[in-house]
Amino acid sequence: MNSSDNIPLFFGINNCNLEQANLIAIGIPWDHSSSYRKGSSKAPDLIRQATTSALYNQFSETQIDLISKWQLYDYGNIENSNDDPLACQQAVLTSLKEIYSKNTTSSFLFFGGDHLITCFSFISLFKSGFYNKKIVGIIYLYDHHDLYNDYEGDKYSHACVLRRIIDETNIRTSNILQVGLRALTPKQIEYANQNRIKMISRKEFQTHGPEGTAQIAKEMFNKKVDSIYLSIDLDIFDPSFAPGIGNPEPGGLITTEIVDFLHGLSGLPLHAFDIVEYNPNFDNSQITAFLAAKLCRETLSIMK
């Protein structure tokens, strides 16, 4: 997918057909479950545009050459005109089954959409075959737990993402790591502790530092899981760094902290990630879009 002036997107990574790709990009323009600011359904194409090679070259900060590493197939956006989350999840599953019939080994990049798209994509990776017989872990970068059984009566609120994943897959709860928490509730903390979900608050992250927090993740996952799914909710950032987000919570982390943390994860079996909750309705000068693109580039440098 190219911009209007024919400048390559995705940092200039080569495009190829589905069968040959080792990286598949998928947009899920869904925001019906947002509880505060809607608008993230517009995000997938705008994040794509922000990866333009007119701005970014193909090298990560750690000098990984993304063009040498990846062959990309951009699947486009999974459209769903219905406001039913189960219908959207089925649309994602149908697409991943189609992909699996032609390519069983690719890594994935998902663009949201609100955070419920993590539920759609992760569950679909299980049900389509990509996680067949694999022990899978999740690294969840966010300021909220998302462990409510329901939020204001809605089991498919974006505040229930991890709870739905736990209920609808066979993931071991001890293989879930939440990083950057700063909007906690006692009920969700109790649930996390009872189910051995590892929690690292924003304050703990800054105490350990990015590299120290990454080391905790490595000790937790190394040689214990076959594959890791990384979810990056842009709400983890302080709104001064990411004004275009769905649920702004002051006191968040800064760009260099998260980038250094991502670099510290290198070596783990990371095969899929998403970037969610970008809301262009509240973005100033595309600040948040370019942040999302930066996170995309640095994450691609550490993926398997």
C-alpha positions in Angstrom: 0.0 0.0 0.0 1.6 3.2 -1.1 0.9 6.8 -0.3 -0.5 9.2 -2.9 2.9 10.4 -4.0 4.1 6.8 -4.4 6.5 6.8 -1.5 6.7 3.4 0.1 5.2 2.8 3.5 6.4 0.4 6.2 9.8 2.0 6.2 10.4 0.7 2.6 10.0 -3.0 3.5 9.5 -5.0 0.3 6.0 -6.0 -0.6 5.3 -9.5 -1.7 2.5 -12.0 -2.1 0.8 -13.7 0.8 2.5 -17.1 0.3 6.0 -15.5 0.4 5.5 -13.1 3.3 7.1 -13.5 6.7 5.2 -10.4 8.0 1.5 -9.7 7.5 0.0 -6.3 8.4 -3.7 -6.2 9.2 -5.9 -3.2 10.2 -9.0 -3.6 12.4 -10.9 -0.3 12.3 -13.1 -1.0 15.3 -14.0 1.4 18.1 -17.6 0.5 19.1 -16.4 -0.7 22.5 -14.6 2.5 23.5 -16.0 3.9 26.7 -14.8 7.5 26.5 -13.4 8.9 23.2 -14.4 7.2 19.9 -12.4 7.7 16.8 -9.8 5.0 16.8 -11.5 3.2 13.9 -9.8 5.8 11.7 -6.4 4.8 13.0 -5.1 1.9 10.8 -4.6 3.8 7.6 -3.2 6.8 9.3 -0.6 4.7 11.2 0.3 3.1 7.9 0.8 6.5 6.3 3.0 7.6 9.2 5.5 4.7 8.4 6.4 6.5 5.2 10.0 6.0 4.0 10.0 9.7 3.2 10.5 10.2 7.0 11.9 6.9 8.2 14.7 4.8 6.8 14.8 1.0 7.1 17.1 0.8 10.1 16.1 0.6 13.7 17.9 2.5 16.5 19.9 -0.8 17.0 20.8 -0.9 13.3 18.6 -3.8 12.4 17.9 -3.6 8.6 14.1 -4.1 8.3 14.3 -4.5 4.5 16.8 -7.4 4.8 14.7 -9.0 7.6 11.1 -8.7 6.4 9.0 -9.5 3.3 5.6 -7.8 3.8 2.1 -8.6 2.8 -0.4 -5.9 3.7 -3.8 -7.6 4.1 -5.5 -4.3 4.4 -8.4 -3.6 6.8 -10.9 -6.0 8.0 -14.1 -4.2 7.5 -17.1 -4.7 9.7 -20.2 -2.5 9.3 -21.9 -4.2 12.3 -21.5 -2.8 15.8 -21.6 -6.4 17.1 -18.2 -7.4 18.6 -18.8 -11.1 17.9 -19.4 -10.3 14.3 -16.1 -8.4 14.1 -14.3 -11.2 15.9 -15.7 -13.6 13.4 -14.6 -11.4 10.5 -11.0 -11.4 11.9 -11.1 -15.2 12.4 -12.4 -15.8 8.9 -9.5 -13.6 7.5 -6.9 -15.4 9.6 -8.2 -18.8 8.5 -7.8 -17.7 4.9 -4.3 -16.5 5.6 -3.4 -19.8 7.4 -4.5 -21.8 4.4 -1.8 -20.2 2.4 0.9 -19.2 5.0 1.3 -20.9 8.4 4.6 -19.3 9.6 4.3 -15.6 9.2 4.6 -13.0 12.0 1.8 -10.4 12.4 1.3 -6.7 12.9 -2.2 -5.6 13.8 -3.4 -2.0 13.8 -6.3 -0.9 15.9 -8.9 0.3 16.6 -9.6 0.3 20.3 -8.1 -2.3 22.6 -10.8 -4.9 22.0 -9.1 -5.6 18.7 -6.4 -7.4 20.8 -9.2 -9.8 21.9 -10.2 -10.3 18.2 -6.7 -10.9 16.9 -5.4 -13.0 19.8 -8.4 -15.3 20.0 -8.4 -15.7 16.2 -4.7 -16.6 16.2 -5.7 -19.5 18.5 -8.7 -20.6 16.6 -7.2 -20.3 13.1 -4.3 -22.6 13.9 -1.4 -20.2 14.3 -1.1 -21.0 18.0 -1.9 -24.7 17.6 -0.1 -26.8 20.2 1.9 -23.7 21.3 2.5 -22.3 24.8 1.8 -18.6 24.3 2.5 -15.6 26.5 1.2 -12.0 26.4 3.1 -8.8 27.2 0.4 -6.1 27.7 1.7 -2.5 27.8 -1.1 -0.4 29.2 -2.1 1.7 32.1 -5.3 -0.3 32.9 -5.8 -3.9 33.8 -8.7 -4.8 31.4 -9.7 -7.6 33.7 -13.3 -6.7 34.4 -15.7 -9.5 33.7 -18.0 -6.8 32.3 -17.9 -3.0 32.3 -21.2 -1.2 32.7 -22.9 -4.5 31.7 -20.8 -5.0 28.6 -18.7 -8.1 28.5 -17.0 -6.8 25.3 -16.0 -3.4 26.5 -12.3 -2.5 25.9 -12.0 -2.7 29.7 -12.6 -6.5 29.5 -10.0 -7.5 26.9 -7.8 -9.8 29.0 -10.7 -11.3 30.8 -12.2 -12.4 27.5 -8.9 -13.7 26.3 -8.5 -15.8 29.4 -12.1 -17.1 29.2 -12.0 -17.9 25.5 -8.5 -19.4 25.0 -6.3 -21.9 26.9 -3.6 -19.3 27.7 -2.0 -19.9 31.1 -2.7 -16.8 33.2 0.8 -17.1 34.7 2.0 -16.3 31.1 0.5 -12.8 31.2 2.6 -9.8 32.0 1.1 -6.4 32.4 3.5 -3.5 32.2 3.0 0.2 33.0 -0.2 0.0 35.2 -1.2 3.3 36.8 -5.0 3.2 36.8 -5.6 0.3 39.1 -8.7 -1.0 40.9 -8.8 -3.3 44.0 -11.1 -5.8 42.3 -8.9 -6.3 39.3 -5.7 -6.5 41.4 -7.4 -9.2 43.5 -8.3 -11.1 40.3 -4.8 -10.8 38.9 -3.2 -12.0 42.1 -5.5 -14.9 42.4 -4.7 -16.0 38.8 -0.9 -15.3 39.1 -0.9 -12.6 36.5 2.3 -10.7 36.7 1.8 -6.9 37.2 4.5 -4.2 36.9 3.1 -0.7 37.7 4.3 2.5 36.2 6.2 3.3 39.4 7.8 -0.2 39.5 8.8 0.2 35.8 10.6 3.4 36.6 12.3 1.9 39.6 13.6 -1.0 37.6 14.3 1.1 34.5 13.4 0.0 31.0 16.3 -2.5 30.8 15.6 -4.0 34.3 11.9 -4.4 33.4 12.8 -6.1 30.2 15.0 -8.4 32.1 12.1 -9.4 34.3 10.1 -10.2 31.2 13.0 -12.3 29.9 13.2 -14.2 33.1 9.5 -14.8 33.1 9.2 -16.0 29.5 12.6 -17.3 28.3 12.4 -21.0 27.3 8.9 -21.2 28.9 6.8 -20.1 26.0 6.8 -20.9 22.3 5.4 -17.5 21.2 4.7 -14.1 22.6 2.0 -11.6 21.6 2.8 -8.0 22.4 0.0 -5.5 22.8 0.9 -1.8 22.9 -1.9 0.5 24.0 -0.8 4.1 23.4 -2.6 5.1 26.7 0.5 3.8 28.4 2.2 7.0 27.4 1.9 10.3 29.2 -0.6 12.4 27.1 2.0 15.0 26.5 3.8 12.4 24.3 0.6 10.9 22.9 -2.3 13.4 22.8 -4.2 11.4 20.3 -5.4 8.6 22.5 -8.6 7.1 23.7 -8.3 7.4 27.5 -5.7 10.0 28.5 -4.3 9.4 32.0 -1.6 11.9 33.1 1.6 10.5 34.7 2.5 7.9 32.1 5.7 6.7 30.6 7.7 8.5 28.0 8.8 7.4 24.5 12.5 6.6 25.3 11.5 4.4 28.2 9.2 2.2 26.1 11.6 2.1 23.2 14.5 1.0 25.5 12.1 -1.6 27.0 11.3 -3.0 23.6 15.0 -3.2 22.7 15.5 -5.1 25.9 13.0 -7.8 24.9 15.3 -8.9 21.9 15.7 -12.6 21.9 12.2 -13.5 23.1 10.0 -15.4 20.7 7.8 -12.4 19.7 5.8 -13.3 16.6 2.8 -10.9 16.8 2.0 -7.4 18.1 -0.6 -4.8 17.9 -0.8 -1.0 18.3 -4.1 0.2 19.6 -6.1 3.2 20.9 -4.6 5.8 18.5 -7.4 8.4 18.1 -6.6 10.9 15.3 -9.5 13.1 16.4 -7.3 14.4 19.2 -3.9 14.2 17.6 -1.9 17.4 17.2 0.4 17.6 14.1 0.3 13.8 13.9 2.5 13.5 17.0 0.8 10.3 18.1 0.7 8.8 14.6 4.5 9.2 14.3 4.9 7.7 17.8 3.0 4.7 16.7 5.2 4.4 13.6 8.3 4.7 15.7 7.1 1.9 18.0 6.3 -0.2 14.9 9.8 0.2 13.5 11.5 -0.6 16.8 9.3 -3.6 17.5 9.9 -5.1 14.1 13.6 -4.9 14.8 13.2 -7.4 17.8 10.5 -9.7 16.3 11.3 -13.2 15.2 
